[in-house]
Amino acid sequence: MAELLTAEEMREIERDAIESGRVTGLDLMERAGRGAVSALHDAWPGLAPARAVVLCGPGNNGGDGFVMARILHARGWQVRVGLWGDPSQIAGDARTNLDRWRAIGEIRPLSEIADTPAELVVDALFGIGLSRSIPEEAATVWQSLRGWGVRTVAVDCPSGFDVDTGRWLAPEGQSDLYHLLPDLCVTFHAPKVGLYLSPAAAQRPLVVDIGLERGPRAGIHAIAPDTDRAAWLRRATALGRGGHKYDRGHAVVLAGRSGRGGAARMAARAALRAGAGLVTLACPPDAIVENAARLDAVMLRPVVGATGLKRLLEDARLSVVCLGPGLGTGQGTRDLVEAVLGSGRRAVLDADALTSFSDDPEALFRQLHADCVLTPHEGEFARLFPDLGQVTRQGSKVLAAREAARRAGAVILLKGEATIVARPDGVVGVHSALYDLAVPQLATAGAGDVLAGLITGLLAPDGVAGARAAERAVWLHAEAARRFGPGLIAEDLPDLLPAVLSAP
């Protein structure tokens, strides 16, 4: 799985390489500029030399742009360079490359280049180090150059984009900079976290190798199959395990009172499709008839409160319990959660099971263990972690989820446009919100209940870790929705799994 880096981690890798003497900063800038030009020609094989505008900023991102201008010129392009800032203030390696370009062509202020016709526009204004709002002039010039038929490429990241949080650093008075989306983003050495947290990056970035060694593992990775997708899918479920259904685990899904069973039924069917050998829906006695009318392969057991659940869990073959979908909130649900956690079972806690502890989250955290999976959306997350809930709105969802998992001592699956899976030891998986990976049709009632069921089914066999089950469930959930396309409703999702799992 692709490792994702924060801005500071990338800077540390570059500093280590330079300070060790393995490479100079000037060498890295040259490799970056040359690699970016090669990448855009790889992305657009039919791209012929024509007119190009390269927008450069005052830092190293601008230095990469000066290199690109020089290389494009050498390949036959008519290149014009615009600079934001005072050229006399540019120093270091960026200055060296500014001077190299000046030996070939001129540099104009951004304001004088806004109406220049071009077939290619390069954004090398502000890179991964930007920590303040993008200047309004830079945003205006970039937007004005984006005419019909113009191809646009961002160097390392779109200018004004925070590569740690996935948020725009917009000028005052602008709520976002989505009008600045490039057609292509070329980044260096490894993808940056923010590029996978927001569709603001437009698409999966092209990664250019600039000859750096791997640094210490950042502990953040993209959730996606290995290069051998078929082998990953075989490992993703228990469908190849043994010859007996109990080899694949027995999952229990708790359901609410009569009239509230739909969410739990979807979760139960998803758990069975995901590979659990057996699934039992446990519900109040008055809901048995309703659920029996809608379920066949899923077994039914009447359970009255926490006392009845404890008796059910005396069966050692029951390996994992899902609580929350349609269960109702309040002390009764808290008692059920405590009964499950007190039994030592692996558990998936969703929806009402989480909300029931919103007034005393610590009472929940004290009972959890590393193979429990909590699946909050951002509102539920904010109720369990009030201080971190603010972070998810203004800062890094990755760091918020990582800290939440540490506090809770359990796996946190934070749902949203990008889904985060964080382990208590700090390892984090990110399922991307990029346009080419996002699945907007999952914004439908019941989709979260199906996800809880998928995790439950994948967690049912012995020896499966909670984080692994959660990550694989997230990918399968999105892939099933992507396969269906528009018009999806949550009930469709479990029945799409066979096609996903059998795909080559």
Phi, psi and omega per residue, in radians:
M1 nan 2.470 -3.063
A2 -1.143 2.293 3.058
E3 -1.392 2.418 3.124
L4 -1.958 2.444 -3.078
L5 -2.016 2.604 2.920
T6 -1.463 2.934 3.130
A7 -1.057 -0.764 -3.108
E8 -1.159 -0.666 3.101
E9 -1.103 -0.689 3.095
M10 -1.129 -0.744 3.122
R11 -1.103 -0.663 3.131
E12 -1.120 -0.707 3.121
I13 -1.108 -0.748 3.120
E14 -1.151 -0.781 -3.140
R15 -1.051 -0.746 -3.129
D16 -1.084 -0.733 -3.134
A17 -1.137 -0.709 -3.108
I18 -1.267 -0.812 -3.098
E19 -1.167 -0.475 3.110
S20 -1.355 -0.195 -3.123
G21 1.473 0.083 -3.123
R22 -1.236 -0.436 -3.087
V23 -2.789 2.755 3.051
T24 -1.782 2.802 3.082
G25 -1.069 -0.612 3.121
L26 -1.143 -0.672 3.086
D27 -1.090 -0.775 -3.127
L28 -1.092 -0.701 3.138
M29 -1.134 -0.710 3.119
E30 -1.127 -0.778 3.122
R31 -1.090 -0.705 -3.126
A32 -1.122 -0.844 -3.125
G33 -1.105 -0.805 3.122
R34 -1.124 -0.738 -3.140
G35 -1.112 -0.656 3.131
A36 -1.145 -0.706 3.106
V37 -1.132 -0.762 3.102
S38 -1.087 -0.683 -3.116
A39 -1.138 -0.708 -3.121
L40 -1.228 -0.531 3.043
H41 -1.262 -0.573 3.049
D42 -1.163 -0.684 -3.118
A43 -1.219 -0.580 -3.126
W44 -2.183 1.386 -3.022
P45 -0.994 -0.513 -3.121
G46 -1.524 0.147 -3.067
L47 -1.233 1.981 -3.126
A48 -1.763 2.640 3.103
P49 -0.949 2.296 3.132
A50 -2.644 -2.394 -3.134
R51 -1.745 2.304 3.139
A52 -2.252 2.480 3.006
V53 -2.043 2.209 3.123
V54 -1.987 2.064 -3.137
L55 -1.700 2.091 -3.057
C56 -2.022 2.534 3.048
G57 -1.791 -3.051 -3.012
P58 -1.490 -0.063 -3.075
G59 -1.919 -2.739 -3.089
N60 -1.180 -0.493 3.065
N61 -1.084 -0.719 3.046
G62 -1.100 -0.642 3.080
G63 -1.049 -0.736 3.053
D64 -1.019 -0.690 3.141
G65 -1.115 -0.691 3.102
F66 -1.093 -0.675 3.084
V67 -1.107 -0.798 3.138
M68 -1.044 -0.718 3.123
A69 -1.042 -0.763 -3.135
R70 -1.126 -0.744 -3.111
I71 -1.215 -0.735 3.090
L72 -1.059 -0.743 3.103
H73 -1.033 -0.746 3.141
A74 -1.135 -0.413 3.127
R75 -1.610 0.147 3.031
G76 1.764 0.093 -3.141
W77 -1.404 2.612 2.953
Q78 -1.559 1.921 -2.956
V79 -1.980 2.323 2.967
R80 -2.117 2.420 -3.076
V81 -2.027 2.259 3.034
G82 -1.964 2.445 -3.079
L83 -2.130 2.307 2.965
W84 -1.667 2.120 3.126
G85 1.949 -3.112 -3.082
D86 -1.602 2.050 -3.106
P87 -1.048 -0.473 -3.122
S88 -1.223 -0.293 -3.127
Q89 -1.586 -0.119 -3.125
I90 -1.387 2.321 -3.036
A91 -2.308 3.081 3.019
G92 1.156 -2.521 -3.090
D93 -1.136 -0.612 3.095
A94 -1.082 -0.668 3.112
R95 -1.120 -0.742 3.125
T96 -1.006 -0.764 -3.111
N97 -1.341 -0.484 2.989
L98 -1.070 -0.808 3.141
D99 -1.127 -0.647 3.102
R100 -1.104 -0.694 3.100
W101 -1.201 -0.681 -3.123
R102 -1.073 -0.423 3.070
A103 -1.242 -0.223 -3.100
I104 -1.921 -0.810 -3.030
G105 -2.588 3.086 -3.084
E106 -1.608 2.897 3.064
I107 -2.150 2.286 -3.133
R108 -2.034 2.674 2.992
P109 -1.098 2.654 -3.126
L110 -0.941 -0.704 -3.056
S111 -1.088 -0.376 -3.115
E112 -1.649 0.022 -3.054
I113 -2.105 0.038 -3.004
A114 -1.089 -0.512 -3.071
D115 -1.840 0.299 -3.104
T116 -1.278 2.162 3.094
P117 -1.224 2.482 -3.100
A118 -2.786 2.779 3.011
E119 -1.760 -0.287 3.141
L120 -2.448 2.307 3.059
V121 -2.167 2.251 -3.118
V122 -1.906 2.207 3.071
D123 -1.688 1.719 3.044
A124 -2.128 0.717 -3.066
L125 -1.425 -1.028 -3.069
F126 -2.412 2.223 -3.056
G127 -1.754 -2.514 -2.993
I128 -1.295 -0.194 -3.105
G129 -1.536 -0.024 -3.079
L130 -1.163 2.267 3.135
S131 -2.196 0.122 3.131
R132 -2.338 3.012 -3.108
S133 -1.084 2.506 3.067
I134 -1.168 2.425 3.108
P135 -1.027 2.438 -3.104
E136 -1.050 -0.638 3.133
E137 -1.061 -0.732 -3.132
A138 -1.114 -0.745 3.119
A139 -1.109 -0.716 -3.099
T140 -1.156 -0.755 -3.130
V141 -1.133 -0.786 3.122
W142 -1.015 -0.782 -3.129
Q143 -1.137 -0.692 -3.083
S144 -1.188 -0.454 -3.127
L145 -1.428 -0.181 -3.074
R146 -1.511 1.401 3.124
G147 -1.665 3.117 3.133
W148 -1.102 2.245 3.099
G149 1.501 -0.087 3.115
V150 -1.419 2.306 3.050
R151 -1.670 2.411 -3.072
T152 -2.170 2.462 3.140
V153 -2.370 2.359 3.066
A154 -1.792 2.444 -3.110
V155 -1.696 2.031 -3.128
D156 1.302 -0.804 3.022
C157 -2.895 2.766 3.052
P158 -1.081 2.380 3.125
S159 -1.060 2.366 -3.097
G160 1.563 0.125 -3.089
F161 -1.876 2.272 3.135
D162 -1.525 1.943 -3.030
V163 -1.337 -0.091 3.055
D164 -1.628 -0.594 -3.047
T165 -1.899 -0.321 -3.072
G166 1.370 0.338 -3.114
R167 -1.946 2.694 3.066
W168 -1.409 2.452 2.975
L169 -1.723 1.401 -2.950
A170 -1.420 2.602 3.022
P171 -1.064 2.761 3.137
E172 -1.000 2.338 3.131
G173 1.607 -0.148 3.091
Q174 -1.962 2.295 -3.103
S175 -1.404 -0.454 3.129
D176 -2.760 3.060 3.130
L177 -2.187 0.568 -3.084
Y178 -1.072 -0.409 3.087
H179 -1.211 -0.133 3.124
L180 -1.701 0.120 -3.108
L181 -1.003 2.263 3.066
P182 -1.456 2.849 3.022
D183 -1.279 -0.492 -3.046
L184 -2.531 2.434 3.042
C185 -2.103 2.167 3.100
V186 -1.905 2.092 3.136
T187 -2.079 2.930 -2.940
F188 -2.075 2.423 3.056
H189 1.275 -0.940 -3.123
A190 -2.749 2.688 3.080
P191 -1.116 2.621 3.093
K192 -1.697 2.603 -3.005
V193 -0.955 -0.858 -3.046
G194 -1.049 -0.496 3.132
L195 -1.161 -0.300 3.108
Y196 -1.824 -0.059 -3.101
L197 -1.673 -0.233 -3.018
S198 -2.557 2.466 3.034
P199 -1.197 -0.013 3.079
A200 -1.047 -0.401 3.111
A201 -1.339 -0.141 3.043
A202 1.347 -0.738 -3.059
Q203 -2.855 2.999 3.108
R204 -1.066 2.218 -3.110
P205 -1.230 2.588 2.984
L206 -1.462 2.240 -3.095
V207 -1.765 2.193 -3.141
V208 -1.828 2.211 3.089
D209 -1.353 2.116 3.109
I210 -1.976 0.392 2.984
G211 1.405 0.355 3.102
L212 -1.550 2.574 3.059
E213 -1.402 2.741 3.066
R214 -1.131 2.375 3.058
G215 -1.550 -3.016 3.026
P216 -0.997 2.456 -3.095
R217 -1.013 2.255 -3.120
A218 -1.309 -0.379 -3.135
G219 1.454 0.183 3.095
I220 -2.141 2.293 -3.120
H221 -2.475 2.795 3.076
A222 -1.442 2.392 3.099
I223 -1.469 1.918 -3.136
A224 -2.854 2.750 3.104
P225 -1.095 2.726 2.992
D226 -1.116 3.042 3.125
T227 -1.044 -0.566 3.050
D228 -1.568 1.501 -3.022
R229 -1.089 -0.693 -3.110
A230 -1.104 -0.739 3.128
A231 -1.157 -0.686 3.113
W232 -1.077 -0.741 3.139
L233 -1.144 -0.641 3.093
R234 -1.111 -0.676 3.133
R235 -1.313 -0.369 -3.020
A236 -1.198 -0.404 -3.117
T237 -2.234 3.063 3.108
A238 -1.670 0.251 -2.971
L239 -1.139 -0.348 3.116
G240 -1.722 0.140 -3.043
R241 -1.451 2.216 2.903
G242 0.847 -3.008 -3.116
G243 -1.969 0.120 -3.045
H244 -2.244 2.507 -3.088
K245 -1.048 -0.551 -3.136
Y246 -1.254 -0.295 3.036
D247 -1.142 -0.369 -3.099
R248 -1.780 0.094 3.028
G249 1.540 2.715 -3.141
H250 -2.123 1.990 -3.101
A251 -1.738 2.560 3.063
V252 -2.085 2.306 3.037
V253 -2.047 2.200 3.128
L254 -1.549 2.357 -3.136
A255 -2.032 2.788 -3.130
G256 -1.544 -2.890 -3.070
R257 -1.196 3.016 3.130
S258 -0.968 2.373 -3.116
G259 1.563 -0.115 -3.122
R260 -2.102 0.335 -2.973
G261 -1.585 -0.112 -3.043
G262 -1.043 -0.763 -3.105
A263 -1.091 -0.795 -3.131
A264 -1.162 -0.632 3.119
R265 -1.118 -0.725 3.096
M266 -1.111 -0.712 3.107
A267 -1.105 -0.720 -3.126
A268 -1.139 -0.761 3.130
R269 -1.138 -0.658 3.109
A270 -1.130 -0.696 3.121
A271 -1.091 -0.687 3.130
L272 -1.208 -0.765 3.111
R273 -1.104 -0.563 -3.107
A274 -1.289 -0.181 3.021
G275 2.140 -0.065 3.052
A276 -1.024 2.392 -3.103
G277 -1.182 -0.613 3.102
L278 -2.468 2.583 3.041
V279 -2.364 2.275 3.072
T280 -2.015 2.279 3.000
L281 -1.664 2.051 3.125
A282 -1.793 2.192 -3.034
C283 -2.532 2.881 3.041
P284 -1.045 2.622 -3.089
P285 -0.955 -0.614 -3.094
D286 -1.262 -0.124 3.130
A287 -1.794 -0.010 -3.083
I288 -1.077 -0.834 -3.074
V289 -1.092 -0.802 3.125
E290 -0.997 -0.816 -3.102
N291 -1.254 -0.603 3.112
A292 -1.098 -0.558 3.136
A293 -1.220 -0.283 -3.035
R294 -2.019 -0.106 -3.040
L295 -2.248 2.554 3.083
D296 -2.169 -1.175 -3.099
A297 -1.211 -0.455 3.079
V298 -1.361 2.224 -3.126
M299 -1.427 2.828 -3.102
L300 -2.176 2.449 3.029
R301 -2.421 2.265 3.030
P302 -1.307 2.341 3.129
V303 -2.368 2.245 3.114
V304 -1.898 1.804 3.037
G305 1.096 -2.984 -3.080
A306 -1.130 -0.575 3.138
T307 -1.118 -0.785 3.109
G308 -1.147 -0.623 3.126
L309 -1.165 -0.704 3.115
K310 -1.070 -0.677 3.098
R311 -1.122 -0.720 3.119
L312 -1.063 -0.726 -3.068
L313 -1.325 -0.005 3.008
E314 -1.178 -0.304 3.065
D315 -1.338 1.913 -3.045
A316 -1.163 -0.266 -3.117
R317 -1.330 -0.244 3.117
L318 -1.343 2.028 -2.908
S319 -1.777 -0.479 -3.066
V320 -2.638 2.575 -3.125
V321 -2.233 2.366 3.054
C322 -1.873 2.185 -3.132
L323 -2.250 2.386 3.018
G324 2.385 -0.881 -3.072
P325 -1.043 1.981 3.099
G326 1.170 0.285 -3.004
L327 -1.416 -0.404 -3.042
G328 1.588 2.726 -3.110
T329 -1.911 2.755 3.081
G330 2.243 -2.979 -3.060
Q331 -1.117 -0.625 3.132
G332 -1.040 -0.730 3.112
T333 -1.205 -0.685 3.081
R334 -1.024 -0.720 3.132
D335 -1.098 -0.690 3.111
L336 -1.118 -0.773 3.114
V337 -1.044 -0.794 -3.119
E338 -1.132 -0.583 3.089
A339 -1.142 -0.742 -3.137
V340 -1.174 -0.856 -3.101
L341 -1.162 -0.580 3.093
G342 -1.171 -0.397 3.110
S343 -1.401 -0.168 -3.115
G344 1.436 0.069 -3.127
R345 -1.215 2.653 2.903
R346 -1.162 2.560 -3.036
A347 -2.506 2.566 2.992
V348 -2.009 2.040 -3.075
L349 -1.924 2.105 -3.048
D350 -2.324 2.795 2.876
A351 0.825 -2.026 -3.017
D352 -1.080 -0.503 3.107
A353 -1.143 -0.528 3.095
L354 -1.443 -0.801 -3.104
T355 -1.052 -0.552 -3.125
S356 -1.127 -0.282 3.126
F357 -1.903 0.209 -3.045
S358 -1.132 -0.406 3.127
D359 -1.519 -0.184 -3.140
D360 -2.694 1.186 -3.087
P361 -1.008 -0.596 -3.101
E362 -1.065 -0.523 3.098
A363 -1.100 -0.555 3.061
L364 -1.341 -0.829 -3.037
F365 -1.055 -0.592 -3.116
R366 -1.098 -0.347 -3.050
Q367 -1.786 -0.147 -3.001
L368 -1.429 2.848 3.017
H369 -2.441 3.062 -2.919
A370 -1.166 -0.319 3.122
D371 -1.788 0.251 2.910
C372 -1.510 2.477 -3.136
V373 -2.104 2.136 3.054
L374 -1.805 2.329 -3.005
T375 -2.130 1.074 -3.102
P376 -1.358 2.557 2.815
H377 -1.459 3.134 -2.982
E378 -1.102 -0.588 3.111
G379 -1.168 -0.794 3.109
E380 -1.139 -0.667 3.109
F381 -1.043 -0.768 -3.124
A382 -1.135 -0.548 3.115
R383 -1.279 -0.601 3.125
L384 -1.405 -0.567 -3.093
F385 -2.283 1.308 -2.997
P386 -0.962 -0.713 -3.135
D387 -1.228 -0.617 -3.133
L388 -1.379 -0.425 3.107
G389 -1.040 -0.604 3.080
Q390 -1.164 -0.615 3.127
V391 -1.086 -0.696 -3.104
T392 -1.124 -0.404 3.137
R393 -1.560 -0.502 -3.024
Q394 -2.124 -0.234 -3.076
G395 -2.294 -2.505 -3.021
S396 -1.575 2.053 3.042
K397 -1.080 -0.583 -3.124
V398 -1.107 -0.852 -3.127
L399 -1.155 -0.640 3.116
A400 -1.122 -0.810 -3.141
A401 -1.147 -0.668 3.122
R402 -1.074 -0.796 3.135
E403 -1.170 -0.665 3.120
A404 -1.088 -0.740 3.128
A405 -1.119 -0.670 3.102
R406 -1.104 -0.784 -3.130
R407 -1.132 -0.770 -3.058
A408 -1.348 -0.410 -3.061
G409 1.220 0.466 -3.094
A410 -2.526 3.007 3.092
V411 -1.354 2.308 3.068
I412 -1.938 2.105 3.026
L413 -1.882 1.789 -3.094
L414 -1.631 1.915 -3.059
K415 -1.391 2.724 3.108
G416 2.791 -2.893 3.141
E417 -0.979 -0.736 2.875
A418 -1.971 2.382 -3.134
T419 -1.771 2.323 -3.101
I420 -1.950 2.326 3.024
V421 -2.063 1.965 -3.074
A422 -2.021 2.368 3.084
R423 -1.706 2.744 3.121
P424 -1.055 -0.427 -3.128
D425 -1.481 0.061 3.053
G426 1.742 -0.166 3.104
V427 -1.291 2.363 -3.039
V428 -2.295 2.368 2.998
G429 -1.928 2.498 -3.122
V430 -2.152 2.147 2.988
H431 -1.675 2.104 -2.858
S432 -1.163 2.626 3.005
A433 -1.816 0.200 3.110
L434 -0.988 2.621 -3.112
Y435 -0.971 -0.635 -3.091
D436 -1.451 0.001 3.096
L437 -2.165 -0.317 -3.082
A438 -1.165 2.634 -3.115
V439 -2.268 1.427 -3.064
P440 -1.091 -0.396 -3.118
Q441 -1.201 -0.169 3.072
L442 -1.328 -0.144 3.059
A443 -1.391 1.176 -3.101
T444 -2.487 2.604 -3.074
A445 -1.005 2.293 3.062
G446 1.642 -0.202 -3.120
A447 -1.079 -0.657 3.107
G448 -1.163 -0.574 3.091
D449 -1.143 -0.701 3.096
V450 -1.121 -0.726 3.113
L451 -1.052 -0.757 3.102
A452 -1.031 -0.703 3.108
G453 -1.165 -0.681 3.100
L454 -1.061 -0.809 3.112
I455 -1.033 -0.746 -3.130
T456 -1.058 -0.802 3.133
G457 -1.117 -0.682 3.140
L458 -1.282 -0.437 -3.125
L459 -1.524 -0.130 -3.023
A460 -1.129 -0.733 -3.113
P461 -1.194 2.608 3.073
D462 -1.051 2.512 3.025
G463 1.524 -0.044 3.123
V464 -1.552 2.223 -3.116
A465 -1.389 2.614 -3.092
G466 -1.059 -0.756 -3.115
A467 -1.147 -0.700 3.134
R468 -1.107 -0.774 3.117
A469 -1.087 -0.725 -3.109
A470 -1.131 -0.782 -3.123
E471 -1.120 -0.757 -3.129
R472 -1.185 -0.628 3.102
A473 -1.134 -0.717 3.125
V474 -1.028 -0.793 -3.115
W475 -1.174 -0.797 -3.133
L476 -1.090 -0.698 3.120
H477 -1.014 -0.875 -3.122
A478 -1.198 -0.691 -3.108
E479 -1.164 -0.654 3.090
A480 -1.117 -0.753 3.119
A481 -1.137 -0.709 3.135
R482 -1.103 -0.679 -3.134
R483 -1.129 -0.637 -3.121
F484 -1.294 -0.824 -3.127
G485 1.546 -2.803 -3.097
P486 -1.071 2.659 3.134
G487 1.574 0.035 -3.123
L488 -1.091 2.410 2.868
I489 -2.140 2.784 -2.977
A490 -1.024 -0.600 -3.130
E491 -1.065 -0.399 -3.134
D492 -1.250 -0.497 -2.918
L493 -1.065 -0.860 -3.119
P494 -1.010 -0.647 -3.078
D495 -1.325 -0.171 3.082
L496 -1.501 -0.251 -3.044
L497 -1.087 -0.725 -3.140
P498 -0.969 -0.719 3.134
A499 -1.164 -0.677 3.110
V500 -1.139 -0.789 -3.067
L501 -1.235 -0.425 -3.121
S502 -1.692 -0.021 -3.116
A503 -1.129 2.504 -3.133
P504 -1.208 nan nan
